[in-house]
Amino acid sequence: MNIWCRQLGKRNVCLVSIHTNAAGNGKHWMNARGWTCYTSPGHKLRKDYSDGDPDWESDFYILKNTLCGAALTENLFHDNSDESLFLESDEGRRAIVALHVEGIVNYVLKRY
């Protein structure tokens, strides 16, 4: 990623690392649910209180060692039975893709 940032300029590149979350040790279904986005520490566009709380900053290696703006998303919990079914469905996959595409487009539009 940093090679692209150097070649194209960090303003022209963003990194999105897409994951699912887990709350347990893999032995039982858990009740945790929801979605989280971690951003690069100090990211100027990261504060979003529209859902009542700010987005999260983290010093995850991929976020703090990338030259461009970066986000790491945790998309629902794969150890929650209901969320796991949604994640495995076509509808769930389309929803997660659409969410990320919309976020990237909004990020690009705010930059220019």
Legacy VTK file of the C-alpha trace (Angstrom):
# vtk DataFile Version 3.0
C-alpha trace
ASCII
DATASET POLYDATA
POINTS 112 float
0.000 0.000 0.000
2.768 2.435 0.877
4.277 1.918 -2.575
1.007 3.181 -4.116
0.929 6.086 -1.654
4.429 7.107 -2.688
3.693 6.740 -6.414
0.271 8.395 -6.490
0.462 10.647 -3.445
-1.146 9.749 -0.147
-4.018 12.112 -0.883
-4.992 9.907 -3.843
-4.976 6.554 -2.027
-6.967 5.099 0.849
-6.797 1.712 2.502
-9.864 -0.212 3.663
-9.262 -3.447 5.563
-12.500 -5.468 5.832
-13.082 -7.999 8.632
-15.752 -9.702 10.715
-15.658 -9.520 14.492
-15.793 -12.141 17.270
-16.603 -11.923 20.959
-15.853 -15.409 22.183
-13.338 -18.209 21.997
-15.035 -20.128 19.177
-16.790 -22.680 21.379
-20.216 -21.057 21.787
-22.537 -18.608 20.038
-22.186 -15.143 21.535
-24.643 -12.238 21.919
-22.349 -9.396 20.815
-23.536 -7.685 17.657
-22.875 -4.657 15.522
-20.402 -2.891 13.319
-17.247 -0.921 14.094
-14.866 1.209 12.073
-11.358 1.957 13.297
-9.431 4.747 11.581
-5.878 5.985 11.459
-4.952 7.889 14.623
-5.421 11.626 14.076
-7.464 11.163 10.901
-9.126 14.531 10.244
-12.347 13.153 8.719
-12.868 10.423 11.312
-15.218 12.123 13.784
-18.761 11.045 13.082
-21.296 11.431 15.849
-24.340 10.735 13.663
-24.967 7.466 15.474
-24.373 8.948 18.933
-20.738 7.965 19.358
-17.446 8.758 17.602
-15.708 6.347 15.291
-12.811 4.543 16.909
-9.131 5.245 16.430
-6.643 2.441 16.891
-2.951 1.838 16.608
-3.433 -1.441 14.721
-0.288 -2.057 12.700
-2.075 -1.722 9.351
-3.554 1.653 10.386
-0.511 3.274 11.959
2.024 2.055 9.397
0.183 3.133 6.272
1.056 6.489 4.715
-2.459 7.171 3.422
-5.753 7.430 5.259
-6.848 3.988 6.443
-9.901 2.322 7.927
-10.379 -1.145 9.367
-13.970 -2.334 9.549
-15.397 -5.084 11.744
-18.595 -6.141 9.981
-20.898 -7.859 12.431
-19.967 -10.838 14.619
-19.348 -14.211 13.019
-19.892 -15.887 16.402
-23.419 -14.454 16.720
-25.860 -16.906 15.138
-28.143 -14.276 13.556
-25.288 -12.125 12.279
-23.447 -15.167 10.961
-26.475 -16.149 8.870
-26.690 -12.591 7.510
-22.960 -12.525 6.725
-23.270 -15.765 4.773
-26.288 -14.602 2.781
-26.236 -12.884 -0.612
-28.231 -10.024 0.936
-25.640 -9.625 3.702
-22.709 -9.617 1.326
-24.396 -7.059 -0.927
-25.185 -4.846 2.083
-21.591 -4.924 3.336
-20.183 -4.214 -0.131
-22.645 -1.333 -0.626
-21.748 0.131 2.780
-18.050 0.123 1.937
-18.523 1.512 -1.570
-20.670 4.341 -0.173
-18.064 5.090 2.490
-15.212 5.189 -0.014
-17.185 7.418 -2.406
-18.062 9.802 0.446
-14.411 9.869 1.548
-13.239 10.677 -1.988
-15.885 13.380 -2.457
-14.894 15.075 0.830
-11.265 15.080 -0.253
-11.907 16.929 -3.519
LINES 1 113
112 0 1 2 3 4 5 6 7 8 9 10 11 12 13 14 15 16 17 18 19 20 21 22 23 24 25 26 27 28 29 30 31 32 33 34 35 36 37 38 39 40 41 42 43 44 45 46 47 48 49 50 51 52 53 54 55 56 57 58 59 60 61 62 63 64 65 66 67 68 69 70 71 72 73 74 75 76 77 78 79 80 81 82 83 84 85 86 87 88 89 90 91 92 93 94 95 96 97 98 99 100 101 102 103 104 105 106 107 108 109 110 111
